[in-house]
Amino acid sequence: MEELVDSILDYVRADYTDYAIMINGEWGSGKTYFWNHKIKNKIESLQLNGRKYTTIYMSLYGISNLEEISKKIFIETTQLMDKNLRKYMESHNQTTIPEYAKTGLDMANFFGVSKSGEKVDYEEFFSTDDKVLCFDDLERANVDVVDILGYINNFVEHDHIKTIIICNEKELATKFKSSNIEMKTFIATYLLDKQGDLQKNTDRPMVEKIKDKIEYVFDKANDYERIKEKLIGETFEYAPKFNYIINGLLMRYENNPDLIRFLRQNTSLIISTFNKSGTRNLRILKHALNDFRKIYEIINKTYPNTNLRILQTMLIFTIAVSFEIKAGKITKDKFVNIDNNEEYKALLVSSRVLMDNRQFYIKEFDSNYYFNFKAEYRFFKFIEVYVRTRIFDMKILKKDMDAIINTIDTEKLPGYKRLLTEEYWKISDEQFPSIIQEVLKEVESGRLELIDIVKLFSYFSYFIKRGLVKYDMRETKQKFIEGMNKSAKTSHYCNNLEEELSKVGINETGPETEEILKHFEELNNKLEEEMYRNLADDIFKCIPIKMEMFYDRFDKECMEFPIFKYYDAYRMFQRITCASNEDIVIIKEMLIDRAKKHTKKLASEYRFMKQLKQVLEDYCRGKETNIKIVMLKEFNKDLGSVLELYKPPIFGNPNKETEA
């Protein structure tokens, strides 16, 4: 940023200029803040021939005609002429006249006489070599941008006044294209029709023809480029590093010591979440931090012992939801039907396991904003409602906090959950022994999830090696293995081992840990087999009675997944032979189609298909010919094509045993 400041000051100090400079940046990126806090004061500290520079700032936001710009300039300059006004402003440490106050200034100012009866100092008024004009929000004016630049050019070219224009050129381009689009479309269509190009047979779509004609006839962008080339000598891209502005944003909370301390300690989370939003809009961040101020104050007042991790997650969630909604990235309805953290987590599971595209956004939101930030509780309904509706609902807050208290943020948690969800050193020395005994009993009972037992062993291994518990490592490992064997009878398959292990708050390795992991993989593989066998049973039992349901589920869940690997060939034969002739043909075509499209993914079905082919051959052999037998023979013949696709290579065959 300092290089940009120096470049702007070099322009101001130059003896002679006949051009303006432009500061270009995205909406909300802090351009106006940059002018007020970095540029304005440095310009006004410069001196030219013993005289200080004076800045005159004007926002063009909402300006509807050029006369309004002239009035704004005059009002800004009058504060330099009226001694009483200047004296008042200095005594109140006021550097600019508030916009609302300008409307109340006496009309005498417009005729060269102030309330105190002073006459205009024409020498000061006509002086231009010590003034710097700044025009902000160019793209937000309601006047043709080309006309505004032509107006500004009078100051630059004829009076050689140093002039700085602040704008968002990307929005200017959009404005050129979108203004009066209905009228432009009508005229472009009329011209194409008159020229005989409207109905002419070409490969180009009608929409493209109309678009090109609009750009040709109404290309204001070219006019803008021409006058910009004449007026603007240099364009500076404003893309500040966030660290430059964060202190300025946090300064407003200095009167709340607890909040400012929390925000400063978590500056890295604020910066990270801001970067993950994919925007440069500091205005949204400013609003989000202001929303969090209220959230933080109410939580501290009503739930003073809230876990630090929960507060950090609330900070991330407040900023993330603010950007998602206010930056126009999503509709407000995306979160409406999610009532609590459990539903949020359930949607994540359904999007990952079932590949449910309807929940794809939630998965992307979670993966983006919580990447490398592990937290069990990641969705707060009261915050989502507050950001979306501006209503702070205390009933929803209580519901959310009760759920947190009963699951994460309190000593009411079972001992094993306290180890898994908070730093172990937060447990008091008095409580630690009883919690360790409680956890070991839970492990031995087999009532915990298999993956939780694996994670807990990392803690126990860590505690034993550091002398925090006086247990024998080999005996403890054996107790954990026995607990895992019991747990495997009721646990669920874990498909994200690395992600789960990353939640462990310590980094513990060793031969015992490796042995536990190896045993887990064996048990988890059996759970995977069981899960997919149950899935296969659930899907294939629809044949032949509920064929529509079968087709729907098979198409959504099995086209790229080797589901037949987990099913019995003879049972499939029985179901196929009971199906109608039409369904036999449809099933056969589905098998061929998926085998051609996803051969590598489905090759592990080779053994099943070979067994099914053999059973069909045995069944059809010697049977009296009828339509069903012909259909089954055709089915059997096409299974041969599927087998050819799935057949593993002869040499170096890694699946040789499956071919036998």
TIKOLTOR-674040 format. One line per 4 residues: their letters; for each residue x, y, z of C-alpha. Coordinates in Angstrom, 2 decimals, padded with zeros to 5 digits. Layout:
// TIKOLTOR-674040
a> X:Y:Z ~ ...
This chain:
// TIKOLTOR-674040
meel> 000.00:000.00:000.00 ~ 002.85:002.40:000.73 ~ 003.99:002.18:-002.90 ~ 000.49:003.17:-004.03
vdsi> 000.43:006.11:-001.58 ~ 003.82:007.30:-002.85 ~ 002.68:007.11:-006.48 ~ -000.41:009.21:-005.75
ldyv> 001.64:011.79:-003.85 ~ 004.12:011.98:-006.76 ~ 001.18:012.88:-009.03 ~ -000.01:015.59:-006.63
rady> 003.50:017.07:-006.26 ~ 004.13:017.21:-010.03 ~ 004.53:020.81:-011.29 ~ 002.26:020.38:-014.29
tdya> -000.37:017.75:-015.11 ~ -003.13:017.64:-017.69 ~ -004.56:014.30:-016.66 ~ -006.40:012.69:-013.75
imin> -005.57:009.43:-012.02 ~ -007.97:006.58:-011.19 ~ -008.09:004.20:-008.22 ~ -009.94:001.06:-009.32
gewg> -011.15:-001.64:-006.93 ~ -014.09:-003.86:-006.04 ~ -017.09:-002.66:-004.04 ~ -016.50:-002.81:-000.32
sgkt> -012.74:-003.30:-000.66 ~ -011.98:-000.19:001.40 ~ -011.19:002.40:-001.31 ~ -012.99:005.23:000.51
yfwn> -011.37:004.18:003.79 ~ -008.02:004.26:001.99 ~ -008.72:007.82:000.81 ~ -009.85:009.08:004.22
hkik> -007.16:007.42:006.34 ~ -004.12:007.16:004.08 ~ -004.30:009.66:001.21 ~ -006.27:012.73:002.35
nkie> -004.13:013.61:005.37 ~ -000.86:013.06:003.53 ~ -001.98:015.33:000.67 ~ -003.06:018.05:003.11
slql> 000.32:017.86:004.85 ~ 002.08:018.75:001.57 ~ 003.02:022.36:000.80 ~ 003.36:024.16:-002.52
ngrk> 005.23:027.49:-002.49 ~ 004.42:027.87:001.18 ~ 000.73:027.01:000.74 ~ -000.84:023.77:001.95
ytti> -002.84:021.57:-000.37 ~ -006.61:021.38:000.14 ~ -008.65:018.26:-000.71 ~ -012.23:018.46:-001.92
ymsl> -014.03:015.11:-001.75 ~ -017.32:014.33:-003.50 ~ -019.28:011.11:-003.65 ~ -021.18:010.81:-006.94
ygis> -023.54:008.22:-005.42 ~ -027.09:009.01:-006.61 ~ -026.12:012.18:-008.54 ~ -028.81:012.66:-011.21
nlee> -027.44:015.68:-013.12 ~ -024.20:017.60:-013.58 ~ -025.54:020.65:-011.76 ~ -025.62:018.64:-008.52
iskk> -021.88:018.04:-008.87 ~ -021.30:021.80:-009.22 ~ -023.35:022.46:-006.08 ~ -021.42:019.80:-004.17
ifie> -018.11:021.39:-005.16 ~ -019.32:024.83:-004.12 ~ -020.63:023.63:-000.75 ~ -017.33:021.84:-000.07
ttql> -015.36:025.00:-000.87 ~ -017.54:027.34:001.21 ~ -016.31:025.71:004.38 ~ -012.90:027.20:003.50
mdkn> -014.28:030.76:003.19 ~ -016.63:031.25:006.14 ~ -014.48:031.97:009.21 ~ -017.29:031.24:011.67
lrky> -017.96:027.92:009.98 ~ -014.26:027.09:009.93 ~ -013.92:028.10:013.58 ~ -016.87:025.91:014.59
mesh> -015.49:022.92:012.71 ~ -012.05:023.30:014.24 ~ -013.45:023.57:017.77 ~ -015.46:020.37:017.23
nqtt> -012.63:018.54:015.50 ~ -014.78:018.33:012.35 ~ -012.93:018.02:009.02 ~ -015.90:017.78:006.64
ipey> -019.47:018.99:006.61 ~ -021.94:016.11:007.12 ~ -024.13:015.49:004.08 ~ -027.38:016.19:005.98
aktg> -025.93:019.48:007.34 ~ -025.10:020.72:003.84 ~ -028.79:020.76:002.96 ~ -029.41:023.13:005.85
ldma> -026.79:025.73:004.99 ~ -028.16:029.22:004.40 ~ -028.92:029.90:000.72 ~ -026.79:033.04:001.03
nffg> -023.78:030.79:000.59 ~ -024.81:030.25:-003.02 ~ -024.65:034.03:-003.66 ~ -021.20:034.72:-002.28
vsks> -022.25:036.05:001.16 ~ -022.03:034.04:004.36 ~ -024.21:034.41:007.47 ~ -021.52:036.54:009.10
gekv> -021.70:038.97:006.20 ~ -018.25:038.14:004.90 ~ -017.57:038.49:001.20 ~ -016.08:035.75:-000.88
dyee> -012.30:035.74:-000.94 ~ -011.95:035.59:-004.72 ~ -008.20:035.14:-004.62 ~ -008.66:031.98:-002.60
ffst> -011.68:030.96:-004.64 ~ -009.90:031.30:-007.99 ~ -006.78:029.50:-006.81 ~ -006.57:026.02:-008.34
ddkv> -002.94:025.00:-008.01 ~ -003.28:024.02:-004.34 ~ -006.50:022.00:-004.59 ~ -007.00:018.28:-005.16
lcfd> -010.40:017.02:-006.28 ~ -011.53:013.49:-005.42 ~ -014.61:012.01:-007.12 ~ -015.78:008.75:-005.53
dler> -018.44:006.16:-006.55 ~ -018.29:006.98:-010.27 ~ -020.18:003.80:-011.16 ~ -023.04:004.66:-008.76
anvd> -024.02:007.97:-010.37 ~ -027.36:008.19:-012.14 ~ -025.78:010.34:-014.86 ~ -024.16:008.98:-018.01
vvdi> -020.58:008.14:-017.00 ~ -019.24:009.54:-020.26 ~ -020.93:012.90:-019.49 ~ -019.45:012.94:-015.97
lgyi> -015.94:012.28:-017.27 ~ -016.39:015.03:-019.84 ~ -017.43:017.38:-017.04 ~ -014.42:016.41:-014.91
nnfv> -012.16:016.86:-017.93 ~ -012.87:020.62:-017.78 ~ -011.09:020.84:-014.41 ~ -008.21:018.67:-015.54
ehdh> -007.49:019.89:-019.07 ~ -008.29:023.61:-018.69 ~ -007.58:024.33:-015.00 ~ -004.94:021.63:-014.45
ikti> -006.48:020.74:-011.08 ~ -005.09:017.57:-009.59 ~ -008.00:015.10:-009.77 ~ -008.43:011.59:-008.38
iicn> -011.33:009.36:-009.48 ~ -012.30:006.35:-007.35 ~ -014.46:003.66:-008.96 ~ -015.17:000.01:-009.68
ekel> -014.56:-000.45:-013.42 ~ -015.98:-003.98:-013.40 ~ -019.36:-002.58:-012.33 ~ -019.07:000.18:-014.93
atkf> -018.82:-002.47:-017.67 ~ -021.92:-004.21:-016.30 ~ -023.75:-000.90:-016.15 ~ -023.01:-000.13:-019.80
kssn> -024.41:-003.48:-020.89 ~ -027.49:-003.62:-018.65 ~ -028.89:-000.08:-018.97 ~ -032.14:000.20:-020.98
iemk> -031.77:-003.40:-022.10 ~ -035.44:-003.75:-023.17 ~ -035.24:-000.71:-025.44 ~ -031.90:-001.83:-026.87
tfia> -033.23:-005.32:-027.58 ~ -036.28:-003.93:-029.35 ~ -034.21:-001.62:-031.59 ~ -031.61:-004.31:-032.32
tyll> -034.35:-006.78:-033.32 ~ -035.97:-004.13:-035.55 ~ -032.66:-003.40:-037.30 ~ -031.90:-007.09:-037.83
dkqg> -035.36:-007.58:-039.33 ~ -034.96:-004.60:-041.68 ~ -031.55:-005.88:-042.79 ~ -032.97:-009.35:-043.45
dlqk> -030.69:-010.95:-040.85 ~ -033.37:-011.91:-038.38 ~ -034.65:-015.02:-040.17 ~ -031.46:-015.78:-042.08
ntdr> -030.43:-019.41:-041.60 ~ -027.08:-019.48:-039.85 ~ -025.49:-021.59:-037.15 ~ -025.52:-018.64:-034.76
pmve> -028.36:-018.50:-032.19 ~ -030.78:-015.57:-032.36 ~ -029.69:-014.40:-028.90 ~ -026.10:-013.93:-030.09
kikd> -027.23:-011.96:-033.16 ~ -029.23:-009.55:-031.00 ~ -026.40:-009.25:-028.46 ~ -023.85:-008.38:-031.16
kiey> -026.18:-005.82:-032.72 ~ -026.76:-004.16:-029.33 ~ -023.01:-003.90:-028.74 ~ -022.48:-002.48:-032.25
vfdk> -025.22:000.17:-032.03 ~ -025.08:001.06:-028.34 ~ -021.43:000.53:-027.49 ~ -021.02:003.08:-024.73
andy> -017.99:001.14:-023.54 ~ -016.05:002.41:-026.55 ~ -017.04:005.99:-025.75 ~ -015.90:005.44:-022.18
erik> -012.55:004.03:-023.29 ~ -011.98:007.00:-025.62 ~ -012.60:009.67:-023.01 ~ -010.79:007.66:-020.35
ekli> -007.74:007.51:-022.61 ~ -007.89:011.29:-022.93 ~ -008.60:012.05:-019.26 ~ -006.92:009.35:-017.16
getf> -003.15:009.30:-017.15 ~ -002.69:006.39:-014.72 ~ -004.98:003.73:-013.25 ~ -003.99:002.15:-009.93
eyap> -005.47:-001.19:-008.92 ~ -006.54:-001.18:-005.27 ~ -006.35:-004.69:-003.79 ~ -005.15:-004.20:-000.22
kfny> -003.70:-006.90:001.98 ~ -006.25:-007.65:004.63 ~ -003.79:-007.18:007.51 ~ -003.59:-003.51:006.52
iing> -007.25:-002.89:007.31 ~ -008.07:-005.37:010.10 ~ -006.77:-003.12:012.88 ~ -008.94:-000.27:011.64
llmr> -012.00:-002.52:011.67 ~ -011.32:-003.75:015.18 ~ -010.62:-000.29:016.64 ~ -014.36:000.40:016.84
yenn> -014.67:-002.25:019.58 ~ -012.00:-000.74:021.86 ~ -014.68:000.19:024.42 ~ -015.42:-003.52:024.93
pdli> -012.18:-004.99:026.35 ~ -013.37:-008.63:026.37 ~ -014.60:-008.51:022.78 ~ -011.55:-006.71:021.39
rflr> -009.26:-009.17:023.18 ~ -011.17:-012.11:021.72 ~ -011.15:-010.62:018.20 ~ -007.45:-009.80:018.30
qnts> -006.61:-013.29:019.54 ~ -008.62:-014.73:016.65 ~ -007.49:-012.37:013.89 ~ -006.17:-015.31:011.90
liis> -009.65:-016.90:011.89 ~ -011.19:-013.62:010.67 ~ -008.62:-013.28:007.88 ~ -008.93:-016.94:006.89
tfnk> -012.74:-016.82:006.71 ~ -012.62:-013.54:004.78 ~ -010.24:-015.07:002.22 ~ -012.38:-018.20:001.89
sgtr> -015.41:-016.05:001.02 ~ -013.84:-015.42:-002.38 ~ -014.72:-011.70:-002.29 ~ -012.84:-008.54:-001.37
nlri> -015.88:-006.91:000.21 ~ -014.77:-005.36:003.48 ~ -018.14:-003.71:003.93 ~ -019.79:-007.10:004.44
lkha> -017.05:-008.10:006.87 ~ -017.62:-004.87:008.80 ~ -021.34:-005.69:009.12 ~ -020.55:-009.31:010.07
lndf> -018.20:-008.23:012.88 ~ -020.83:-005.82:014.10 ~ -023.37:-008.67:014.17 ~ -020.88:-010.80:016.07
rkiy> -020.44:-008.02:018.63 ~ -024.10:-008.39:019.61 ~ -023.85:-012.20:019.57 ~ -020.73:-012.16:021.74
eiin> -022.18:-009.71:024.26 ~ -025.45:-011.65:024.66 ~ -023.66:-015.02:024.94 ~ -021.24:-013.64:027.55
ktyp> -024.14:-012.21:029.54 ~ -026.53:-015.20:029.41 ~ -024.04:-018.10:029.05 ~ -020.79:-016.78:030.60
ntnl> -018.97:-020.13:030.70 ~ -019.29:-020.91:026.98 ~ -016.41:-022.95:025.59 ~ -013.77:-020.96:023.65
rilq> -014.03:-023.35:020.69 ~ -017.76:-022.69:020.47 ~ -017.18:-018.91:020.42 ~ -014.54:-019.32:017.70
tmli> -016.93:-021.39:015.63 ~ -019.67:-018.79:016.11 ~ -017.26:-016.14:014.80 ~ -016.49:-018.20:011.68
ftia> -020.16:-019.03:011.11 ~ -021.30:-015.41:011.47 ~ -018.76:-014.17:008.91 ~ -019.34:-017.10:006.55
vsfe> -023.15:-016.85:006.50 ~ -022.93:-013.06:006.09 ~ -020.77:-013.41:002.98 ~ -022.85:-016.24:001.53
ikag> -026.10:-014.27:001.85 ~ -025.03:-010.64:001.44 ~ -022.56:-011.15:-001.41 ~ -025.38:-012.64:-003.47
kitk> -023.68:-016.03:-003.71 ~ -026.84:-017.88:-002.62 ~ -030.49:-017.24:-001.97 ~ -031.47:-016.70:001.63
dkfv> -033.49:-019.94:001.54 ~ -030.47:-022.27:001.51 ~ -030.34:-022.48:005.31 ~ -034.01:-021.90:006.11
nidn> -034.99:-025.58:006.43 ~ -032.01:-026.51:008.61 ~ -033.18:-026.26:012.22 ~ -030.14:-027.35:014.20
neey> -026.60:-028.69:014.14 ~ -027.73:-032.33:013.97 ~ -029.72:-031.68:010.79 ~ -026.75:-029.81:009.34
kall> -024.45:-032.77:010.03 ~ -027.03:-035.19:008.62 ~ -027.08:-033.21:005.36 ~ -023.29:-033.44:005.19
vssr> -023.47:-037.21:005.56 ~ -026.18:-037.57:002.92 ~ -024.25:-035.40:000.45 ~ -021.07:-037.43:000.93
vlmd> -022.42:-040.98:001.20 ~ -025.44:-040.81:-001.10 ~ -023.97:-038.16:-003.40 ~ -027.16:-036.15:-003.00
nrqf> -026.74:-033.15:-005.31 ~ -029.51:-031.30:-003.52 ~ -027.24:-030.94:-000.51 ~ -024.09:-030.28:-002.52
yike> -024.05:-026.61:-001.49 ~ -024.01:-027.47:002.24 ~ -021.08:-029.82:001.67 ~ -019.18:-027.09:-000.23
fdsn> -019.97:-024.51:002.47 ~ -018.67:-026.80:005.21 ~ -015.58:-027.92:003.30 ~ -014.69:-024.34:002.45
yyfn> -015.18:-022.45:005.70 ~ -014.30:-025.22:008.17 ~ -011.33:-026.61:006.27 ~ -008.55:-027.29:008.82
fkae> -010.86:-026.13:011.62 ~ -012.27:-029.08:013.53 ~ -015.45:-028.44:015.51 ~ -018.27:-030.79:016.43
yrff> -020.83:-027.96:016.54 ~ -020.76:-025.96:013.29 ~ -024.28:-024.65:012.70 ~ -026.09:-022.08:014.87
kfie> -029.69:-021.45:013.94 ~ -030.03:-018.28:015.99 ~ -027.08:-016.71:014.10 ~ -028.42:-017.79:010.69
vyvr> -031.85:-016.28:011.50 ~ -030.26:-013.06:012.81 ~ -028.10:-012.55:009.69 ~ -030.95:-013.47:007.33
trif> -033.87:-011.63:008.97 ~ -032.14:-009.10:011.31 ~ -034.22:-010.55:014.17 ~ -032.33:-011.79:017.23
dmki> -034.60:-014.57:018.50 ~ -033.82:-015.36:022.14 ~ -035.94:-018.53:022.03 ~ -033.82:-019.96:019.22
lkkd> -030.67:-018.89:021.07 ~ -031.82:-020.80:024.16 ~ -032.63:-023.88:022.07 ~ -029.19:-023.82:020.43
mdai> -027.33:-023.23:023.68 ~ -029.27:-025.98:025.49 ~ -028.21:-028.39:022.75 ~ -024.59:-027.26:023.10
inti> -024.68:-027.57:026.88 ~ -026.08:-031.10:026.67 ~ -023.58:-032.31:024.08 ~ -020.34:-030.36:024.03
dtek> -019.84:-027.36:026.19 ~ -020.12:-028.64:029.75 ~ -018.87:-031.02:032.36 ~ -022.17:-032.91:031.96
lpgy> -020.55:-034.67:029.01 ~ -019.57:-038.34:029.38 ~ -015.86:-038.71:030.09 ~ -015.01:-040.11:026.65
krll> -016.66:-037.14:024.93 ~ -014.74:-034.71:027.09 ~ -011.50:-036.29:025.93 ~ -012.62:-036.24:022.30
teey> -014.08:-032.72:022.17 ~ -011.92:-030.55:024.41 ~ -008.27:-030.21:025.37 ~ -007.46:-032.79:028.05
wkis> -005.51:-030.24:030.12 ~ -008.75:-028.37:030.78 ~ -009.85:-031.29:032.96 ~ -008.93:-030.62:036.57
deqf> -006.37:-032.84:038.33 ~ -009.10:-033.88:040.79 ~ -011.46:-035.05:038.02 ~ -008.86:-036.66:035.75
psii> -008.47:-040.10:037.48 ~ -012.22:-040.74:037.68 ~ -012.71:-039.71:034.05 ~ -009.94:-042.10:032.92
qevl> -011.55:-044.99:034.84 ~ -014.98:-044.12:033.40 ~ -013.61:-044.04:029.85 ~ -011.82:-047.40:030.21
keve> -015.04:-049.05:031.43 ~ -016.93:-047.63:028.42 ~ -014.23:-048.97:026.08 ~ -014.33:-052.46:027.64
sgrl> -018.13:-052.56:027.43 ~ -018.05:-052.10:023.66 ~ -020.82:-049.50:023.80 ~ -018.75:-046.84:022.00
elid> -018.37:-046.44:018.24 ~ -015.39:-048.33:016.85 ~ -013.67:-045.18:015.53 ~ -014.07:-043.47:018.94
ivkl> -012.26:-046.35:020.66 ~ -009.36:-045.94:018.20 ~ -009.15:-042.22:018.92 ~ -009.32:-042.80:022.68
fsyf> -006.40:-045.25:022.52 ~ -004.21:-042.42:021.18 ~ -004.97:-040.47:024.36 ~ -004.35:-043.43:026.66
syfi> -001.05:-044.22:024.93 ~ -000.06:-040.55:025.32 ~ -001.06:-040.51:029.02 ~ 000.78:-043.78:029.80
krgl> 004.02:-042.63:028.13 ~ 003.98:-039.39:030.11 ~ 003.12:-041.01:033.41 ~ -000.30:-039.37:033.73
vkyd> -001.87:-042.82:034.28 ~ -000.17:-045.86:035.86 ~ -001.41:-048.49:033.39 ~ 000.54:-051.21:031.63
mret> 000.64:-050.44:027.90 ~ 000.23:-054.06:026.70 ~ -002.66:-054.79:029.08 ~ -004.38:-051.54:028.13
kqkf> -003.97:-052.30:024.43 ~ -005.56:-055.74:024.95 ~ -008.53:-054.20:026.76 ~ -009.03:-051.81:023.86
iegm> -008.87:-054.66:021.30 ~ -011.49:-056.63:023.25 ~ -013.67:-053.54:023.43 ~ -013.27:-053.03:019.67
nksa> -014.37:-056.62:018.99 ~ -017.56:-056.02:021.00 ~ -018.12:-052.61:019.44 ~ -017.85:-054.01:015.91
ktsh> -021.15:-055.85:016.42 ~ -023.09:-052.58:016.69 ~ -020.83:-049.92:015.13 ~ -021.15:-048.25:011.75
ycnn> -018.64:-048.32:008.93 ~ -016.22:-045.36:008.98 ~ -015.46:-044.08:005.48 ~ -013.29:-041.10:006.52
leee> -010.62:-042.49:008.83 ~ -008.06:-039.73:008.17 ~ -010.59:-036.99:008.80 ~ -011.69:-038.62:012.07
lskv> -008.12:-039.13:013.28 ~ -007.33:-035.49:012.48 ~ -009.82:-034.52:015.19 ~ -007.59:-036.07:017.85
gine> -006.04:-033.26:019.85 ~ -002.65:-034.99:020.18 ~ -000.18:-036.52:017.76 ~ 000.63:-039.97:019.15
tgpe> 002.41:-042.78:017.27 ~ 004.04:-046.06:018.19 ~ 003.83:-049.82:017.62 ~ 000.79:-050.22:019.90
teei> -001.07:-047.46:018.04 ~ -000.19:-049.10:014.71 ~ -001.53:-052.43:015.97 ~ -004.78:-050.79:017.07
lkhf> -005.14:-049.13:013.65 ~ -004.46:-052.41:011.85 ~ -007.12:-054.19:013.92 ~ -009.52:-051.32:013.27
eeln> -009.02:-051.65:009.50 ~ -009.83:-055.37:009.66 ~ -013.02:-054.76:011.62 ~ -013.95:-051.71:009.56
nkle> -013.58:-053.68:006.32 ~ -016.06:-056.23:007.68 ~ -018.42:-053.41:008.59 ~ -018.09:-052.06:005.05
eemy> -018.93:-055.49:003.64 ~ -021.93:-055.77:005.93 ~ -023.13:-052.24:005.09 ~ -023.02:-052.85:001.35
rnla> -024.54:-056.32:001.67 ~ -027.45:-054.73:003.52 ~ -027.66:-052.05:000.84 ~ -027.66:-054.69:-001.90
ddif> -030.38:-056.68:-000.11 ~ -032.44:-053.52:000.31 ~ -032.19:-052.58:-003.38 ~ -032.54:-056.04:-004.99
kcip> -035.50:-057.09:-002.86 ~ -037.50:-054.68:-005.03 ~ -037.21:-057.23:-007.88 ~ -039.75:-058.25:-009.14
ikme> -042.53:-056.59:-007.08 ~ -041.34:-052.94:-006.90 ~ -039.52:-052.49:-010.18 ~ -039.98:-048.70:-010.41
mfyd> -038.33:-048.31:-007.02 ~ -035.54:-050.67:-008.08 ~ -034.82:-048.74:-011.29 ~ -034.79:-045.42:-009.44
rfdk> -032.43:-046.55:-006.66 ~ -030.19:-048.56:-008.98 ~ -029.79:-045.56:-011.30 ~ -028.95:-043.18:-008.43
ecme> -026.78:-045.40:-006.24 ~ -025.34:-048.27:-008.29 ~ -024.42:-047.15:-011.80 ~ -020.82:-046.43:-010.77
fpif> -020.65:-048.65:-007.69 ~ -019.93:-052.45:-007.78 ~ -023.05:-053.40:-005.84 ~ -023.18:-056.97:-007.28
kyyd> -019.90:-057.71:-005.54 ~ -021.92:-057.79:-002.30 ~ -024.80:-059.98:-003.49 ~ -025.33:-063.69:-004.06
ayrm> -025.50:-064.77:-007.72 ~ -028.07:-067.52:-007.11 ~ -030.44:-065.14:-005.29 ~ -030.13:-062.70:-008.19
fqri> -030.94:-065.54:-010.62 ~ -034.11:-066.33:-008.66 ~ -035.24:-062.69:-008.74 ~ -034.49:-062.26:-012.46
tcas> -036.38:-065.42:-013.44 ~ -039.41:-064.14:-011.50 ~ -039.34:-060.76:-013.31 ~ -041.39:-059.99:-016.42
nedi> -039.84:-060.43:-019.86 ~ -039.76:-056.65:-020.32 ~ -037.92:-056.17:-017.01 ~ -035.40:-058.88:-017.94
viik> -034.54:-056.93:-021.10 ~ -034.28:-053.60:-019.22 ~ -032.02:-055.08:-016.50 ~ -029.77:-056.64:-019.16
emli> -029.43:-053.31:-020.99 ~ -028.63:-051.50:-017.72 ~ -025.85:-054.00:-016.95 ~ -024.29:-053.63:-020.39
drak> -024.55:-049.83:-020.37 ~ -022.91:-049.39:-016.93 ~ -020.20:-051.95:-017.76 ~ -019.21:-049.99:-020.88
khtk> -019.23:-046.59:-019.15 ~ -017.57:-047.54:-015.85 ~ -015.53:-050.66:-016.56 ~ -012.68:-049.95:-014.15
klas> -014.95:-049.04:-011.26 ~ -017.09:-052.15:-011.70 ~ -014.43:-054.75:-012.60 ~ -014.62:-056.30:-009.11
eyrf> -018.07:-057.67:-010.09 ~ -016.32:-060.18:-012.38 ~ -016.77:-063.20:-010.07 ~ -020.48:-062.44:-009.51
mkql> -021.19:-062.07:-013.24 ~ -019.33:-065.31:-014.00 ~ -021.34:-067.21:-011.38 ~ -024.63:-065.67:-012.58
kqvl> -023.84:-066.67:-016.16 ~ -023.14:-070.24:-015.08 ~ -026.41:-070.49:-013.10 ~ -028.41:-069.14:-016.08
edyc> -026.76:-071.61:-018.45 ~ -027.58:-074.51:-016.15 ~ -031.18:-073.34:-015.81 ~ -031.81:-072.85:-019.53
rgke> -030.15:-076.12:-020.60 ~ -032.80:-078.59:-021.82 ~ -035.74:-076.25:-021.09 ~ -038.62:-076.11:-023.58
tnik> -038.36:-072.93:-025.60 ~ -040.68:-070.03:-024.76 ~ -040.32:-066.25:-024.71 ~ -038.89:-066.12:-021.18
ivml> -036.28:-068.80:-021.96 ~ -035.24:-066.89:-025.08 ~ -034.96:-063.68:-023.02 ~ -032.87:-065.47:-020.39
kefn> -030.57:-066.95:-023.06 ~ -030.09:-063.48:-024.53 ~ -029.40:-062.18:-021.04 ~ -026.83:-064.94:-020.56
kdlg> -025.20:-064.20:-023.92 ~ -024.82:-060.50:-023.10 ~ -023.33:-061.37:-019.73 ~ -020.47:-062.77:-021.78
svle> -019.87:-059.25:-023.17 ~ -019.88:-057.83:-019.66 ~ -017.37:-060.47:-018.55 ~ -015.06:-059.58:-021.44
lykp> -015.06:-055.97:-020.25 ~ -014.44:-056.93:-016.61 ~ -011.94:-059.70:-017.35 ~ -008.63:-059.00:-015.59
pifg> -005.35:-059.19:-017.56 ~ -003.73:-062.62:-017.82 ~ -000.19:-061.51:-016.91 ~ 000.52:-059.95:-013.57
npnk> -003.14:-060.34:-012.63 ~ -003.67:-058.80:-009.19 ~ -007.16:-060.34:-009.00 ~ -006.27:-063.82:-010.21
etea> -008.05:-065.46:-007.31 ~ -011.30:-063.67:-008.18 ~ -011.22:-065.02:-011.72 ~ -011.14:-068.63:-010.58
